[in-house]
Amino acid sequence: MTLKSLLAAIGVALLATSLGAANSTLPEGWMRAGDAAACRHGVRAASAAPTPRVFFIDCPAQTTGFATVMQQVSAGRHAGHRLRLRAQLKTTEVQGWAGVWLRADKGGRSVAFDNMQGRALHGSTDWQAIDVVLDIPPGAETLSFGFLTEGAGQADATQFSLDPVGTDVPVTAMASAPLTRIEPQHLSPP
């Protein structure tokens, strides 16, 4: 490799690194996940928001799949208790849906989950407090939480809190079938 080629390669690497850093300005503890690779995410300054800076996910037109900005922590003291995730959320031209989500895992599988899909935000909405409330089963090991968008559009979020609540606060998760059944069912249509 010639010196000129080496310098060009270093320049391309620096440009790619700086572009990646601009697209991934998340503070420690936060990460991006999801299958919508074209989405940008990070932290940006915001006017008329509850805080001067907000998290954002911005997905271009024709985006399929979802993107999330999230944290993962030990379930620790929350296991066996009812927990509320609250955040301020705003959407701009969300073509699919957006919301906050909370999941508890044990042994590598989900034991409690709500992503607001049944009561999600669509289109453009102003800042609003959004809650997800789950009973965290005893023995839960990990909590994952954040906000997400599916499809094109932008979601901004800030003021996350994760707090225990009493049984007077209703759970938001929809009732669902067990995640893993013991025996197969309906092997022929009923």
Contacts in CASP RR format, 6 or more apart in sequence:
PFRMAT RR
TARGET T0000
AUTHOR 0000-0000-0000
METHOD contacts of the structure
MODEL  1
MTLKSLLAAIGVALLATSLGAANSTLPEGWMRAGDAAACRHGVRAASAAP
TPRVFFIDCPAQTTGFATVMQQVSAGRHAGHRLRLRAQLKTTEVQGWAGV
WLRADKGGRSVAFDNMQGRALHGSTDWQAIDVVLDIPPGAETLSFGFLTE
GAGQADATQFSLDPVGTDVPVTAMASAPLTRIEPQHLSPP
1 9 0 8 1.000
23 40 0 8 1.000
23 41 0 8 1.000
23 42 0 8 1.000
24 32 0 8 1.000
24 41 0 8 1.000
24 42 0 8 1.000
25 42 0 8 1.000
25 43 0 8 1.000
26 32 0 8 1.000
26 41 0 8 1.000
26 42 0 8 1.000
26 43 0 8 1.000
26 55 0 8 1.000
26 69 0 8 1.000
27 43 0 8 1.000
29 71 0 8 1.000
30 55 0 8 1.000
30 69 0 8 1.000
30 70 0 8 1.000
30 71 0 8 1.000
31 69 0 8 1.000
31 70 0 8 1.000
31 71 0 8 1.000
31 72 0 8 1.000
32 41 0 8 1.000
32 42 0 8 1.000
32 67 0 8 1.000
32 68 0 8 1.000
32 69 0 8 1.000
32 70 0 8 1.000
33 67 0 8 1.000
33 68 0 8 1.000
33 70 0 8 1.000
34 65 0 8 1.000
34 66 0 8 1.000
34 67 0 8 1.000
34 68 0 8 1.000
35 65 0 8 1.000
35 66 0 8 1.000
36 59 0 8 1.000
36 63 0 8 1.000
36 64 0 8 1.000
36 65 0 8 1.000
36 66 0 8 1.000
36 67 0 8 1.000
36 149 0 8 1.000
36 150 0 8 1.000
36 151 0 8 1.000
38 59 0 8 1.000
38 60 0 8 1.000
38 63 0 8 1.000
39 57 0 8 1.000
39 58 0 8 1.000
39 59 0 8 1.000
39 60 0 8 1.000
39 63 0 8 1.000
39 67 0 8 1.000
39 149 0 8 1.000
40 56 0 8 1.000
40 57 0 8 1.000
40 58 0 8 1.000
40 59 0 8 1.000
41 55 0 8 1.000
41 56 0 8 1.000
41 57 0 8 1.000
41 58 0 8 1.000
41 67 0 8 1.000
41 69 0 8 1.000
42 55 0 8 1.000
42 56 0 8 1.000
42 57 0 8 1.000
42 69 0 8 1.000
43 53 0 8 1.000
43 54 0 8 1.000
43 55 0 8 1.000
43 56 0 8 1.000
44 53 0 8 1.000
44 54 0 8 1.000
44 56 0 8 1.000
45 52 0 8 1.000
45 53 0 8 1.000
46 52 0 8 1.000
46 53 0 8 1.000
46 54 0 8 1.000
46 156 0 8 1.000
46 158 0 8 1.000
49 88 0 8 1.000
49 90 0 8 1.000
49 127 0 8 1.000
49 156 0 8 1.000
49 158 0 8 1.000
50 88 0 8 1.000
50 127 0 8 1.000
50 158 0 8 1.000
50 159 0 8 1.000
51 88 0 8 1.000
51 158 0 8 1.000
51 159 0 8 1.000
53 158 0 8 1.000
54 90 0 8 1.000
54 156 0 8 1.000
54 157 0 8 1.000
54 158 0 8 1.000
55 69 0 8 1.000
55 147 0 8 1.000
55 156 0 8 1.000
55 157 0 8 1.000
55 158 0 8 1.000
56 154 0 8 1.000
56 155 0 8 1.000
56 156 0 8 1.000
56 157 0 8 1.000
57 67 0 8 1.000
57 68 0 8 1.000
57 69 0 8 1.000
57 147 0 8 1.000
57 148 0 8 1.000
57 149 0 8 1.000
57 154 0 8 1.000
57 155 0 8 1.000
58 153 0 8 1.000
58 154 0 8 1.000
59 67 0 8 1.000
59 149 0 8 1.000
59 151 0 8 1.000
59 152 0 8 1.000
59 153 0 8 1.000
59 154 0 8 1.000
60 152 0 8 1.000
61 95 0 8 1.000
61 152 0 8 1.000
62 152 0 8 1.000
63 95 0 8 1.000
63 151 0 8 1.000
63 152 0 8 1.000
63 153 0 8 1.000
64 151 0 8 1.000
65 150 0 8 1.000
65 151 0 8 1.000
66 148 0 8 1.000
66 149 0 8 1.000
66 150 0 8 1.000
66 151 0 8 1.000
67 148 0 8 1.000
67 149 0 8 1.000
68 101 0 8 1.000
68 146 0 8 1.000
68 147 0 8 1.000
68 148 0 8 1.000
69 146 0 8 1.000
69 147 0 8 1.000
69 148 0 8 1.000
69 157 0 8 1.000
70 101 0 8 1.000
70 144 0 8 1.000
70 145 0 8 1.000
70 146 0 8 1.000
70 147 0 8 1.000
71 144 0 8 1.000
71 145 0 8 1.000
71 146 0 8 1.000
72 142 0 8 1.000
72 143 0 8 1.000
72 144 0 8 1.000
73 142 0 8 1.000
73 143 0 8 1.000
74 141 0 8 1.000
74 142 0 8 1.000
74 143 0 8 1.000
75 104 0 8 1.000
75 105 0 8 1.000
75 136 0 8 1.000
75 139 0 8 1.000
75 140 0 8 1.000
75 141 0 8 1.000
75 142 0 8 1.000
75 143 0 8 1.000
76 140 0 8 1.000
76 141 0 8 1.000
78 136 0 8 1.000
78 140 0 8 1.000
78 143 0 8 1.000
78 162 0 8 1.000
78 164 0 8 1.000
79 104 0 8 1.000
79 136 0 8 1.000
79 137 0 8 1.000
79 138 0 8 1.000
79 139 0 8 1.000
79 140 0 8 1.000
79 141 0 8 1.000
80 135 0 8 1.000
80 136 0 8 1.000
80 137 0 8 1.000
80 138 0 8 1.000
80 139 0 8 1.000
80 140 0 8 1.000
81 135 0 8 1.000
81 136 0 8 1.000
81 164 0 8 1.000
82 133 0 8 1.000
82 134 0 8 1.000
82 135 0 8 1.000
82 136 0 8 1.000
82 164 0 8 1.000
82 165 0 8 1.000
82 166 0 8 1.000
82 167 0 8 1.000
82 169 0 8 1.000
82 171 0 8 1.000
83 102 0 8 1.000
83 133 0 8 1.000
83 134 0 8 1.000
83 135 0 8 1.000
83 136 0 8 1.000
83 143 0 8 1.000
83 162 0 8 1.000
83 163 0 8 1.000
83 164 0 8 1.000
83 165 0 8 1.000
84 131 0 8 1.000
84 132 0 8 1.000
84 133 0 8 1.000
84 161 0 8 1.000
84 162 0 8 1.000
84 163 0 8 1.000
84 164 0 8 1.000
84 165 0 8 1.000
84 169 0 8 1.000
85 100 0 8 1.000
85 101 0 8 1.000
85 102 0 8 1.000
85 131 0 8 1.000
85 132 0 8 1.000
85 133 0 8 1.000
85 145 0 8 1.000
85 146 0 8 1.000
85 160 0 8 1.000
85 161 0 8 1.000
85 162 0 8 1.000
86 129 0 8 1.000
86 130 0 8 1.000
86 131 0 8 1.000
86 159 0 8 1.000
86 160 0 8 1.000
86 161 0 8 1.000
86 163 0 8 1.000
87 100 0 8 1.000
87 129 0 8 1.000
87 130 0 8 1.000
87 146 0 8 1.000
87 147 0 8 1.000
87 157 0 8 1.000
87 158 0 8 1.000
87 159 0 8 1.000
87 160 0 8 1.000
87 161 0 8 1.000
88 127 0 8 1.000
88 128 0 8 1.000
88 129 0 8 1.000
88 130 0 8 1.000
88 157 0 8 1.000
88 158 0 8 1.000
88 159 0 8 1.000
89 98 0 8 1.000
89 99 0 8 1.000
89 100 0 8 1.000
89 121 0 8 1.000
89 125 0 8 1.000
89 127 0 8 1.000
89 128 0 8 1.000
89 130 0 8 1.000
89 147 0 8 1.000
89 155 0 8 1.000
89 156 0 8 1.000
89 157 0 8 1.000
90 125 0 8 1.000
90 126 0 8 1.000
90 127 0 8 1.000
90 128 0 8 1.000
90 155 0 8 1.000
90 156 0 8 1.000
90 157 0 8 1.000
91 98 0 8 1.000
91 121 0 8 1.000
91 122 0 8 1.000
91 123 0 8 1.000
91 124 0 8 1.000
91 125 0 8 1.000
91 149 0 8 1.000
91 153 0 8 1.000
91 154 0 8 1.000
91 155 0 8 1.000
91 156 0 8 1.000
92 123 0 8 1.000
92 124 0 8 1.000
92 153 0 8 1.000
92 154 0 8 1.000
92 155 0 8 1.000
92 156 0 8 1.000
93 123 0 8 1.000
93 124 0 8 1.000
93 152 0 8 1.000
93 153 0 8 1.000
93 154 0 8 1.000
94 121 0 8 1.000
94 122 0 8 1.000
94 123 0 8 1.000
94 124 0 8 1.000
94 149 0 8 1.000
94 151 0 8 1.000
94 152 0 8 1.000
94 153 0 8 1.000
94 154 0 8 1.000
94 155 0 8 1.000
95 123 0 8 1.000
95 151 0 8 1.000
95 152 0 8 1.000
95 153 0 8 1.000
96 120 0 8 1.000
96 122 0 8 1.000
96 123 0 8 1.000
96 149 0 8 1.000
96 150 0 8 1.000
96 151 0 8 1.000
96 152 0 8 1.000
96 153 0 8 1.000
97 116 0 8 1.000
97 117 0 8 1.000
97 120 0 8 1.000
97 121 0 8 1.000
97 122 0 8 1.000
97 149 0 8 1.000
97 150 0 8 1.000
98 120 0 8 1.000
98 121 0 8 1.000
98 122 0 8 1.000
98 147 0 8 1.000
98 148 0 8 1.000
98 149 0 8 1.000
98 150 0 8 1.000
98 155 0 8 1.000
99 115 0 8 1.000
99 116 0 8 1.000
99 120 0 8 1.000
99 121 0 8 1.000
99 130 0 8 1.000
99 147 0 8 1.000
99 148 0 8 1.000
99 149 0 8 1.000
99 155 0 8 1.000
100 115 0 8 1.000
100 116 0 8 1.000
100 130 0 8 1.000
100 131 0 8 1.000
100 132 0 8 1.000
100 145 0 8 1.000
100 146 0 8 1.000
100 147 0 8 1.000
100 148 0 8 1.000
100 157 0 8 1.000
101 113 0 8 1.000
101 114 0 8 1.000
101 115 0 8 1.000
101 116 0 8 1.000
101 132 0 8 1.000
101 144 0 8 1.000
101 145 0 8 1.000
101 146 0 8 1.000
101 147 0 8 1.000
101 148 0 8 1.000
102 112 0 8 1.000
102 113 0 8 1.000
102 114 0 8 1.000
102 132 0 8 1.000
102 134 0 8 1.000
102 143 0 8 1.000
102 144 0 8 1.000
102 145 0 8 1.000
102 146 0 8 1.000
102 162 0 8 1.000
103 110 0 8 1.000
103 112 0 8 1.000
103 113 0 8 1.000
103 114 0 8 1.000
103 115 0 8 1.000
103 143 0 8 1.000
103 144 0 8 1.000
103 145 0 8 1.000
104 110 0 8 1.000
104 111 0 8 1.000
104 112 0 8 1.000
104 113 0 8 1.000
104 134 0 8 1.000
104 136 0 8 1.000
104 137 0 8 1.000
104 140 0 8 1.000
104 142 0 8 1.000
104 143 0 8 1.000
105 111 0 8 1.000
105 140 0 8 1.000
105 141 0 8 1.000
105 142 0 8 1.000
105 143 0 8 1.000
105 144 0 8 1.000
106 137 0 8 1.000
106 139 0 8 1.000
106 140 0 8 1.000
106 141 0 8 1.000
106 142 0 8 1.000
107 141 0 8 1.000
108 141 0 8 1.000
108 142 0 8 1.000
109 179 0 8 1.000
109 180 0 8 1.000
110 179 0 8 1.000
111 137 0 8 1.000
111 140 0 8 1.000
111 179 0 8 1.000
112 134 0 8 1.000
112 135 0 8 1.000
112 136 0 8 1.000
112 137 0 8 1.000
112 140 0 8 1.000
112 173 0 8 1.000
113 134 0 8 1.000
113 173 0 8 1.000
114 132 0 8 1.000
114 133 0 8 1.000
114 134 0 8 1.000
114 172 0 8 1.000
114 173 0 8 1.000
114 174 0 8 1.000
115 132 0 8 1.000
115 148 0 8 1.000
116 130 0 8 1.000
116 132 0 8 1.000
116 172 0 8 1.000
118 174 0 8 1.000
119 172 0 8 1.000
121 130 0 8 1.000
121 155 0 8 1.000
131 172 0 8 1.000
132 145 0 8 1.000
132 172 0 8 1.000
132 173 0 8 1.000
133 165 0 8 1.000
133 169 0 8 1.000
133 170 0 8 1.000
133 171 0 8 1.000
133 172 0 8 1.000
133 173 0 8 1.000
134 171 0 8 1.000
134 172 0 8 1.000
134 173 0 8 1.000
135 171 0 8 1.000
136 143 0 8 1.000
143 162 0 8 1.000
145 160 0 8 1.000
145 162 0 8 1.000
146 157 0 8 1.000
146 160 0 8 1.000
147 155 0 8 1.000
147 157 0 8 1.000
148 155 0 8 1.000
149 155 0 8 1.000
END
